[in-house]
Amino acid sequence: CYIRCLGRNTSKLVSRRGLQWVESSALTRFRWLVHAFSTRLGGASRGACQGLHLGFIESESRKAVEQNRQTFFQALGTKSFSLATLKQVHSTSIFRAIGRHNSGVDFVPFGSDAPVELGGELPVGDAMVTNQPGILLSIRTADCLPVLIVDPRHRAVAALHAGWRGALGRLAEKVVGVLRGIFGSEPQDLLAAIGPGIHACCYGVGEELVAAFGGRFVKSEKFFKPAPADAESAALAAKYPNLFLSPFPPGHAPQPQAAAHLDLVAVVQDQLLTAGLTRNRIHASEFCTACRTDLFFSHRKEGARTGRMMAVIGIKTGVRD
């Protein structure tokens, strides 16, 4: 899949201070905007999470992750931003991130006027929006799709985490509705950047998931590609004869011989088009995380102990154009 996409130039690799990350070519023209999709290159983590691991998980020390985050934010020039992050659960819950009077970020659920009382915990959800400078929205992934949306007219941004559950729940479409409801965004003004994630070449799924999408989407067959028959798939089918639909998000458990391959990018693109974005303002990264484990962490290829990337987006303070 990577070789077939080499000429598209929808994204570019940026190197700075010993790190590399991916930027969307469509979003880099806005001087007031900062965004990035991290890779695994650089960083202080070792073992299964070797590289720039940016998520807190059991297989890596908190100290190493905090060091990696500090290194990443410093390279991006966002060290002074307030980080907005979520406890991601593959939901369709959306928050508005607003700055506190002293420091930090409060989270207002869509449809509410008051921030949630967190008691030191992270808000549970999978998407955020903001129009306030100095707040860095962040999404962690290791196969699921990170999606960043920008409203250049109203200077509002969104970040969402789209695995198959979020895609099935039309999260991308709902986020566009939230931008309209809160900031008055017009869908035709929006730009969307879909970051590196697992592509159809590597994302085999079972019959139940094919049926689930068929029950939610008209012409859902366009989201699936035939599963290739190979020795590896046959071996997995023999080992896991009763495992068809994994209860885990993409890549979190071994899969049997696939009934089909899910094109998660196509699902998100379809939802954005349905929400009113124009096709030429939706930009998908050419990188498949499962194909490019030299650049990215992948649950499906590397297992549950692998690291996490981070996608970030924010509005710079004091930049007018």
Buried (B, 14 or more C-beta within 10 A) or exposed (E): BEEEBEEEEBBEEBEEEEBBBBBBBBBBEBEBBBBBBBBBBBBBBEEBBBBBBBBBBEBBBEEBBEBBBEBBBEBBEBEEBBBBBBEBEBBBBBBBBBBEEEEEBBBBBBEEEEBBEEEEEEBBBBBBBBBBBBBBBBBBBBBBBBBBBBBBEBBBBBBBBBBBBBBBBBBBBBBBBBBBEBBEBEBEBBBBBBBBBBBBBBBBBBEEBBEBBBEEBEEBEEBBBEBEEEEEBEEBBEEBEEBBBBEBBBBBBEBBBBBBBBBBBBBBBBBBBBBBBEEEBBBBBBBBBBBBBEBBBBBBBBBBEBBBBBBBBBBBEEEEE
